[in-house]
């Protein structure tokens, strides 16, 4: 849909290197943990634990009292259409918020046809395929905007992607689809850009912020294209939100990932450190501030497509709540898309001669 008809060898090499790194990490963890259920990170005190024990046995591997988001995707994958919404709602905390991110569990759901064990493997394998495809798109995108294809390795080596693979998160898929939407935009494949944008938003709703940023801050792009680029994915998100809440019984939308400017930083020091947050978690949380400032300053100077799409994630940093900042995994996931997009932009050769058909589009969005 987005890539070229023939395989691009340099982009394929970058993608293969990236997936090899992630596959090696998975192999190490499997050798150490011995069970694909470890990647789900079930929590023994979480609502999903009775379902996990019933499906996988009383000796199912757990990560501790509190698990992580992989257990939510595992639970939703059992009923991605939410046909039995009450059971899904009973399995997860904040069901309306969790069910918003539907595409990853929907993609892995068919694995369950081969059994519960196959679903565990499917969560991992699907993300490895995402790393391969996302790395390929990132390499193509990098080259199309004036950077070498090797800059696309910033996708597979992004902490957000690495965490997605070893925690069964959806973030890698959301980032891959966002990069795919940007690649299609550069290549003036507007329908593909919208389709990828819809998929990105249904994977993780914050992807819409990047699409809106491109639509608002790239005025030289055709107006109709800019509107549809953000409006259609936004409409898809609203439609799914209404459907999912109807199926779940209209639960409250309890979102506590955001706070007043920098209140989250005060909260994490007051409420989480040192009992639940280590020094490393605090260092990572505060490192987001200069990173966000650097991203914003670089965008102000260059106004590239990559920086524009990454800008909202940097702009959110002051508003992140303590429930995000207290754990470095969550902090890096919050800023993750901006990391890949900033690194790609760092490799761009400004002022390079380009006579390709995409020159006008690249100039318009820089």
N, C-alpha and C positions, 0 to 999 in steps of 0.2 A: 504493500500500500504506500509506503513512504520511501523505502530504499530503492536503489536502481534495479533495472531489470537484470543486469548481470552483476555478479558478486564483485565487490570492490576489494581487491586483495589486501591493500594496506589497511583499510578499515577492518577487514576480517581478522588480520593479524592482531590488531589492537584488542578486538573483542575476545579473541581466543586467549590472549595473555591474561586479560582481566578475569575471564571465567576460570582459567587455570588456577589463579591465585585464590579465588573463592572456593573452588573445588578442593584445593589442598587444605584450606581451613576447615571445610566440612569433614574431610577425611580424618584430620587430626582429632577433631572433637568427637567423631563417631568412634574412633579408636579408644579415646579416653572415657567416653560416657557409655558407649555400647548400645544405645537405644535412640532411634529417631524421635521418640517422645520427648527427649530432653530438649530438643529445639523448640518445642511448643511452649515450654516454661509454664507448666501448670502450677497453680497455687493451691495448696491443700485447704486453705480457708476461703477460697473464691467460690462464687455461686456455681461455676462450671464443674467443680470437683466431683459431685455425685454422677454427672453425666460421664466424665472422664473415667471414673472407676467402673461404671457399668459397661462402658464400651471397650475399655482396655485392660480391665482387671484391677483388683485392689492394690496390686503392687506397681501401679503406673508411676513412672518417674515424675517427681515434682521438684520444683525449684526452691521451695520454701513455702511459708504461709501465703505470701503474695507472689503471684505469677506475673506474667507480662502479656502484651497484646496478642501474642501468638495464640494463646488459648481462646481468645475471642474469635479470631479468624477460623480456628478449628471448629468451634461450636457453630458458627454461622454457616460454615461449609456443609453442615448436615442438612440445612434447609435454606439455601440462598434466596429462594423466592419468598421466604417467610410465610409459607402456607400454613404453618402451625406457629403463629407468632407468639402465642403464650409460652410455649416451650422455649423458644429462642430467648424471650425476655427473661425467663427464669434462669437461663444459663449464664447471662452476662450482666455486669454492672452497667448502668447507663445505656440501656438497650437502644434508645433512639439515636444517641450519639454513635454508638458502635456500628449499628446497622447501616449508617450512612456510607461506610466504606465497604461497598459490596463486591467490587469487581474481582479482587484477589480471591476471596472465598468462593465466588461463583466459578472462577477458572479452575480451582483445585477440586471443586465438588465432584466432578466425574470420577476422580480417583477412588472415591468411596465405593464405586460399583465393584471394585476388586477387594473390598474389605477395609476394615478400620486401619490395619497396618499400612495398606496401600495409601490411604489418605495422609498418614504421617509422612511417608516418603514423598507423596505428591506435593506437599507444602514446600519441601526442600527443593525438589527437582524443578518445580515451576519457577522458583526464584532463581535457580541457576540458569534456566532458559532466559529469564528476564535479564540477567546479567549479560548474557551473550548478545541478545538483541539490542538491549539498551546501550551496551558498549559499542556495538556496530553503528547504531544511529548517532551516538555521541561523536565517534570518529568522523563520520560523514559530515555532521554539523560543524565540527571544528574546522574541517578543511573548507567547507563552503563559506565560512565567515572569515577566512584568511589565516587560520592557524594550521599547523601540521596535524595530520591524522592522529599522531601519537598523543596529542592533548586529550583525546577522547578517553584515555585511560583514567582520567579524573572521574569518570562514572564508576567504574568497577572498584576503584580504590577509595572511593568516598566512604567515610565511616558509616554514613546512613545506609549505603548498600551492603556493606559488610555486616552490619547489625541486622539488616533485613534477612540476610541469608541464614544467619545463625540463631535468629530469634523468631523466624517465621512471620516477619512483618510484611506489610504491603507497601512500604515506602519506596523500595527499589522499583516496583512496578509503576508507581505514580510518577517517579522521576523519569523513568524510561519513556513513558507516554508523553510527559511534558517536553522532553528533548525531541521526541518524534514530532510533536506539534510544531515546535520551533523549526525543525528541519524542513517540514512541509511548507512552512511559511516562507522560508528563504527560497525554496524551490517553486514558490507560487502555486503550490498544489493545495488550493484553499479548502476543498472538500476533505482531503486527508487531514489537514490541520484541524478542522472542526471535529472530525471523528476522533482523532487522537486526544483533542481537548476534552471531549465528552467522557472518554474512557479515563483520562487522568483525574477528572473531577469525581467520577464515580468510584475511583480507587482511594482518593484522599481529597476531601473537599477543599483543603487549603490550596490545591492546585489552581483553583479558580482565581486566586489573587494574582498569580503570575499572568494568567490570560487577560485579566482586566488591566493589569499594568501595561502589557503590550498594546492593548486596544486603546488605552488612554494616552500613553506616552510615546506612541509611534504615529504622529499625525500625518506623516507623509505616505503611509500605507493607504490603500483605497478605503474610503469611509465604510462602505457596506461590508467589506472584508473584516475590518476591525470590529464592527458591531457584532457580526455573526460569530467571530472568533471567541468572543466572551459571552454573548447572549445565549447562544444555543447550548453550550455546556452549562451555563447558569440555569437555564430552563430545565435541562435534564436533571440537574441536582435537585431542584425544587420538586419536580414530579416524583422522583424517587423518594425524597424526604416525606412527601405526603403519603405515598403508597406505603412506605415502611412503617410510618407512625400509625397508619390505619390498621395494618396487619398486626402491629405490636400492641394495639389497644390505647393509642395516644398517651404514651408515657411522657413524663416531663423531660425536657432537654436540659440536662444538667452538665453544662460545660464550665469547667473551672481551670482551664489552661491559661487564661489571661487575667491580668490585673491592671491596676492603675500604674502609670509609668514608674518603673523601678521598684514598685512595692513588692514584686516577687523576689527581688534580690534581698530586701530586708526580711521577708518572710522565710526564705530558705536559711538565712543565718540565725533567725530567731527560733524557728520551729523544727528544723531538720538537722542542723549541724550541732554537735558531731554524732548524734545518735544514729541518724539514717543517711547522712551525707558525709563522705570522706573528703580529705583535702583535695584529692584529684577532681571530685565532683564540683567542688567550689571553684577550683582553678578554671575548669572548663566553662562553668557558668559565667564567670566574670570575663573570660577570654572572648566570649561572644560580643561584648561591647565594642572593643577595638576592631574586631573583625567586621561588625556591622557598619561601623563608622568608615572603615576602609572601603567596604563595598559601596557605600553611599557616595563617598568622595570620588571613587573611580567611575561610578555611573554618571555623576555630574560632569565629569570631564569627557567621557567617551560616548555615552548614550547608546551603547551597542545593544543589539537584541538580547544577547545573553545576559548582560548586566541588568537590562530592564526587567527581564523575567525573574531574575534573582532578587531584585530590589525589595519586593514586599516581604520576603523572608528575613532580610536584614532589618527592615523597618519594624518588624514585630518584636525584635529583641527586647526593647524597653518594656514591652507589655506582657512578656511571658510570666506566668504565675509560678509560685514556688513549687507546685506539683510537677512542673516541667523541669525547673532549674535544679531541683535537689539531686537529680541523677544525671550523670554525664551522658548516658545513652539517650535520654529524652532531650537534653539540650542540643546534642549534635543532630538528632532527627529534626528538630525545629528549624535549624539553620541549614540543614543538609543540602537542599537544592541549590542554594546560593554558592556552596563550596564548589560543586562541579562547574557551574556556569561561570564563576569568577576565574577558576583555573583555566578554563578554555579561553576566556577573554584575555588572560595574561599572555597567552601564546600568539595572539593575533598580531600580525605584522601590519601596523598602521601605515597607510599610504602606499601599500603594495599595488603594482599595476595589475589590473584584472579586466579582462575583456570578455568574461563569460556572460551569459544571459542573465545571471543572477546579480550582476553588479548593481543595477538600479535598486533592487530590493534591499541589498545590504547597505547601500548608501542611505536609503531612506530610513533605516532603523538604527543607524549609528548616531 
